[in-house]
Amino acid sequence: MNAPPLPDRRHRWLLPLLILLLATAAAASLALGPVPLPVPRILSALTGHGDRIATAIVVDLRLPRLLVGLLVGAILGLSGAVLQGYLRNPLAEPSVLGASNGAALGAVVAIYFGLAEWNMALLPLMAIACGLVALSMLFVLAGNSGSPLTLILAGIAVSTLAGAGISLALNLSPNPFAAMEITSWLLGSLENRSMRHVWIALPCVLAGTALLLGSGKVLDALSLGEDAAQSLGLDLARARLPILLGTAIGVGGAVAVSGSIGFVGLIVPHLIRPFTDRSPSTLLLPSMIGGAVLLTLADVAVRIIPTQAELKLGVVTAFLGVPVFLLHLMRERRIW
């Protein structure tokens, strides 16, 4: 009798390596910027014994920016992995189902009508509300079908409608300054974030994470095909509810505080997948950590690249994501 195959060592070291990368990225985020800080000054500031300048830089500026980046990157990476498994489509990401564009439209409406100036909390609330409206439209358009193709087509319709609304707001902006503010927000950034942004995003990201991490068994069953999954007793229409709801709430909360940031949910699962056994459930937690690492490092790059004006984070993730994705596509021209 042949002995069972030994587990791949890459699988065993994946999570510890990702956690180490996350800690390194977090340390770099606190240390690097226009004013580099040594580790002793950072630790003193975090423990409340630092000088006023170091405390202002670390506690008031860089720490909230780091925490927002971790939350946003984590939910984008996780939702990308879940949607790629659920839809059995390697190009799936949150924008496929209209969640990102729906939330972005809500934030644009808040900026366009000046609601964000009345109360800062109205911008994220509008983003989350419109994300949930986009989800409701998706359910109405898809009907009772659990087919991935139906969901993708419905998601494209919802995303296109939300994108048209954003374009209309830009076209009808009452003044160029409003258009510039909307455009700047759409490019995505973690600049000038405070702990208030952290507390706005945290409950949404935690709720979305709880719903999405619990979908591992459903995704593994669906990887066998819809007929096989149904033969195992899986109700496709019911199984999609926590996935779509988790994506809408989590991504809506993330987009509300960071703006539109693309490619993280698309690229991270592709980078992580070769180091797993390729089953959807084993991809979820590593993709969540990997998304946080990628977005944190991208934000560090935004701060240290010498430019007259700080680059927008969405621009950097696009430049990072497209070459990596194309390289991965060239290497593996096969069914994943």
Order of alpha helices (4+ residues) and beta strands (2+ residues): alpha-alpha-alpha-alpha-alpha-alpha-alpha-alpha-alpha-alpha-alpha-alpha-alpha-alpha-alpha-alpha
